[in-house]
Amino acid sequence: MAIGQEILKEIKKYDTIMIHRHQSPDPDALGSQGGLGDMLKASFPEKKIYLVGGPVNDLDYLVTMDEVSDELYKDALVIVTDTANAPRISGEQYALGQKLIKIDHHPDDEPYGDLSWVNTHASSTSEMIYDFYEANKDSLVMTDNAARLLYAGIIGDTGRFLYPATTSHTLLVASHLLSYSFDAAKLSRYMDEVDEKISRLSGYVYENMISDENGAAMVVLTQDALKEFDVVDSETPAIIPLPGKIRGILSWAIFVEQPEGFFRVRLRSKGPVINGIAKRHHGGGHPLASGANAKDMDEVEEIFQEIKTIVAEYKIY
């Protein structure tokens, strides 16, 4: 039995389904979570289906979360989308369910769940949710809103089809989703817009970026800088792609200082594989897009030196 059919079989068994995603959600986390939830509600109106995970910050134009009690998890199926490892799951309640299913497109370095579907070739988990629908159309209903959410997840994780994870299948899925009734152009514009304070922070990023002759770059956002622009960490994802817009920059890191003193690290690349660096520094992710942590400025410098090394080696070969 194909994994999608196994997942559908489990969904049909349960009256209550709790759908989680990862902390600090991005459009793919919310798109896959919300798209699956909306689709299942339309397909099985007799079931109780909840989206769980706390605040979504400025992405509430996509979907908002339900408030749920621990009691609702009794005899419930829990599905977690777009989350590579259990510590990143939004909401500790996920462990209270009777059965746990993982659906994800990140490398499966830290497996979890009773049933796991991981496809690292997919551009996004939202793409996988559409594939799940397509393979089980006799039992599932696609809605306009689910299509909107899945499309948002795909364009979010592919950088509007700019990133290498975009395949012909990704574009085919996107074309199918566009056949549903939602304003894709308006959605894309909304996703591209930033608050004025983020645009001012963007100027700070460009002015304070450090780079070398091979195309390695880094930016450190201290707590003082965040306070200067009235920005919190959850609002910084919009500035992560900025160094990559500069011709010649191959790989870069954004270091965001946390109130506790350590740094969240966002690693990106146009070619050199950087998830090995992330794994050495308490993180992980995709070959060209990963996250890590640095305990202090010494580790920040260590990570940047590692980026410089892999970029230099990449250019040689």
C-alpha positions in Angstrom: 0.0 0.0 0.0 1.3 3.4 -1.0 2.2 5.8 1.9 -0.6 8.2 0.9 -3.2 5.4 1.0 -1.9 4.4 4.5 -2.3 8.0 5.7 -5.8 8.2 4.3 -6.7 4.9 5.9 -5.6 6.3 9.3 -7.5 9.6 8.7 -10.7 7.7 8.0 -10.3 5.8 11.3 -10.3 8.8 13.6 -13.1 11.2 14.6 -10.7 13.9 15.9 -7.7 15.0 14.0 -5.2 17.6 15.2 -2.9 19.1 12.7 0.4 20.8 13.8 3.4 22.4 12.0 6.7 23.9 13.0 7.4 26.8 15.4 7.9 30.3 13.8 5.8 29.2 10.8 6.5 30.2 7.2 4.0 30.1 4.3 4.8 26.4 3.6 4.2 25.4 7.3 0.8 27.2 7.3 0.0 26.4 3.7 0.4 22.6 4.2 -1.2 22.6 7.6 -4.1 24.8 6.7 -4.5 23.3 3.2 -4.7 19.8 4.6 -7.1 20.9 7.3 -9.4 22.7 4.9 -9.4 19.7 2.5 -10.1 17.2 5.3 -13.0 19.4 6.7 -14.6 19.4 3.3 -14.0 15.7 2.7 -15.1 14.5 6.2 -17.5 17.1 7.6 -18.5 14.7 10.4 -15.0 14.8 11.8 -13.5 17.3 14.3 -10.4 18.8 12.7 -8.2 21.4 14.4 -5.2 23.5 13.4 -2.8 23.8 16.3 0.3 25.9 16.9 -0.1 29.2 18.5 0.5 32.6 17.0 1.2 32.9 13.3 2.5 36.5 13.6 2.0 38.6 10.4 0.9 35.5 8.4 -2.6 35.6 9.8 -3.9 36.5 6.3 -3.3 32.9 5.4 -4.8 31.0 8.4 -5.2 31.3 12.1 -5.0 28.6 14.8 -7.6 26.9 16.9 -7.5 27.0 20.7 -7.7 23.4 22.0 -7.7 21.6 25.3 -5.7 18.6 26.3 -8.9 16.6 26.5 -9.5 16.9 22.8 -6.4 14.8 22.1 -7.8 11.7 23.7 -8.2 9.1 21.0 -7.1 11.7 18.4 -4.9 11.4 15.3 -2.1 14.0 15.2 -0.6 15.0 11.8 2.5 17.2 11.8 3.4 18.9 8.5 6.7 20.6 7.4 8.6 19.8 10.5 11.9 18.0 10.4 12.3 17.0 14.0 10.1 16.7 17.0 11.6 19.5 19.1 10.4 22.0 16.4 6.8 20.9 16.5 4.5 23.7 17.4 2.7 23.0 20.6 3.7 20.3 23.1 0.2 18.8 23.0 1.0 16.9 19.9 2.4 14.1 22.1 -1.0 13.6 23.7 -2.6 12.0 20.7 -3.1 8.3 20.0 -1.2 8.2 16.8 1.3 10.5 15.1 1.9 11.0 11.4 4.7 13.1 9.9 4.5 14.7 6.4 7.6 16.6 5.4 10.1 17.4 2.7 13.2 18.1 4.8 16.0 15.5 5.2 14.8 12.9 7.6 17.8 13.1 10.0 15.7 12.8 13.1 12.7 10.5 12.3 9.6 10.6 14.5 6.0 9.5 14.3 4.2 6.2 14.0 3.8 6.8 10.2 6.2 9.0 8.2 6.0 10.3 4.7 9.1 12.3 3.8 9.9 13.4 0.2 13.1 15.4 0.0 12.5 15.9 -3.8 9.4 17.9 -3.2 9.7 21.7 -3.4 7.5 22.0 -0.3 5.2 20.1 2.0 2.4 22.0 0.3 3.3 20.3 -2.9 3.1 17.0 -1.1 -0.3 17.7 0.3 -1.6 18.3 -3.3 0.0 15.0 -4.4 -1.8 13.4 -1.5 -5.1 14.8 -2.8 -4.4 13.9 -6.4 -3.6 10.3 -5.5 -6.8 10.0 -3.4 -9.3 12.1 -5.4 -12.0 9.5 -5.0 -12.1 10.2 -1.2 -10.9 13.8 -0.9 -12.3 17.2 -1.8 -10.1 20.2 -2.8 -11.5 23.6 -1.9 -10.7 27.1 -3.2 -9.3 28.0 0.1 -7.2 24.9 0.4 -5.8 25.6 -3.1 -5.0 29.2 -2.0 -3.1 27.9 1.0 -1.2 25.2 -0.9 -0.2 27.7 -3.6 1.0 30.1 -1.0 3.1 27.4 0.6 4.7 26.5 -2.8 5.6 30.0 -3.8 6.9 30.7 -0.3 9.3 27.7 -0.3 10.4 28.1 -3.9 10.9 31.9 -3.7 8.3 32.3 -6.4 9.8 29.4 -8.4 13.4 30.9 -8.3 15.0 28.2 -6.1 16.5 24.9 -7.4 13.9 22.8 -5.6 11.4 24.0 -8.3 10.7 21.2 -10.7 8.4 20.6 -13.7 6.1 18.8 -11.3 6.1 21.8 -9.0 4.9 24.0 -11.9 2.3 21.4 -12.9 0.9 21.3 -9.3 0.9 25.2 -9.2 -1.0 25.2 -12.5 -3.6 22.8 -11.2 -4.0 25.0 -8.0 -4.5 28.1 -10.2 -7.6 26.5 -11.7 -9.4 27.1 -8.4 -11.1 30.3 -7.5 -8.7 32.6 -5.6 -6.8 35.8 -6.5 -3.2 34.4 -7.0 -1.8 37.8 -8.1 -3.2 39.5 -5.0 -1.8 36.7 -2.8 1.6 37.0 -4.4 1.7 40.8 -3.9 0.6 40.4 -0.3 3.4 37.9 0.3 5.9 40.2 -1.3 5.0 43.3 0.8 6.9 44.2 3.9 6.3 46.8 6.7 8.2 50.0 6.4 10.3 49.1 9.4 11.4 45.9 7.6 12.4 47.9 4.5 14.5 50.2 6.7 16.1 47.1 8.3 16.9 45.9 4.8 19.0 49.0 4.3 20.9 48.1 7.5 21.5 44.6 6.2 23.1 45.9 3.0 25.1 48.5 4.8 26.4 46.0 7.4 27.0 42.9 5.4 30.4 41.4 5.4 31.6 39.4 2.4 34.8 38.0 1.0 36.3 37.7 -2.5 34.8 34.3 -3.1 31.2 35.2 -2.4 30.7 34.2 1.3 28.7 36.8 3.3 27.3 37.4 6.7 25.1 39.9 8.6 24.8 40.1 12.4 21.5 41.6 13.8 22.2 42.4 17.4 19.5 43.1 19.9 20.4 46.8 19.7 19.8 46.8 16.0 16.5 45.0 16.3 15.4 47.5 18.9 16.5 50.4 16.7 14.2 49.3 14.0 11.5 48.0 16.4 11.7 44.5 14.9 11.6 41.1 16.7 13.1 37.9 15.4 9.9 36.5 14.1 9.7 39.5 11.7 13.2 38.9 10.2 12.6 36.1 7.6 11.8 38.8 5.0 15.5 39.9 5.0 17.0 36.5 4.7 17.2 36.4 0.9 18.7 39.9 0.6 22.4 39.0 0.4 21.6 36.5 -2.4 20.3 39.3 -4.6 23.8 40.6 -4.9 25.7 39.3 -7.9 28.7 37.2 -6.8 27.4 36.2 -3.4 27.2 32.4 -3.3 26.4 31.6 0.4 25.5 33.6 3.4 24.3 33.6 7.0 22.0 35.9 8.9 22.8 35.8 12.7 20.0 37.1 14.8 20.8 37.7 18.5 18.2 36.5 20.9 17.3 38.1 24.2 19.0 35.2 26.0 22.3 36.1 24.3 22.7 33.3 21.7 22.2 33.7 17.9 19.6 32.1 15.6 21.4 31.4 12.3 19.8 31.4 8.9 22.0 29.8 6.3 21.4 30.1 2.5 23.3 29.1 -0.6 23.2 29.3 -4.4 25.3 26.2 -4.8 27.6 25.2 -1.9 25.9 22.7 0.4 25.5 24.2 3.8 23.3 21.8 5.8 26.5 20.1 7.0 27.5 23.4 8.7 24.0 23.6 10.2 24.3 20.1 11.7 27.6 20.9 13.3 26.0 23.8 15.1 22.8 22.4 16.6 20.7 22.7 13.4 19.9 21.2 10.1 17.8 21.6 7.0 18.0 21.5 3.2 21.3 21.5 1.3 20.8 25.1 0.3 18.6 26.4 3.1 19.2 25.5 6.7 19.1 26.8 10.3 21.4 26.6 13.2 22.4 28.2 16.5 25.5 30.0 17.8 26.1 30.4 21.5 28.2 33.6 21.1 30.2 35.7 18.7 33.0 33.2 18.7 30.7 30.6 17.3 29.3 33.2 14.8 32.8 33.7 13.5 33.4 30.0 13.4 30.3 29.4 11.3 31.3 32.2 8.9 34.8 30.7 8.5 33.1 27.4 7.6 31.0 29.2 5.0 34.1 30.9 3.5 35.8 27.5 3.3 33.0 25.7 1.5 32.5 28.6 -0.9 36.3 28.7 -1.7 36.3 24.9 -2.4 33.1 25.2 -4.4 34.7 27.8 -6.7 37.8 25.6 -7.2 35.7 22.7 -8.5 
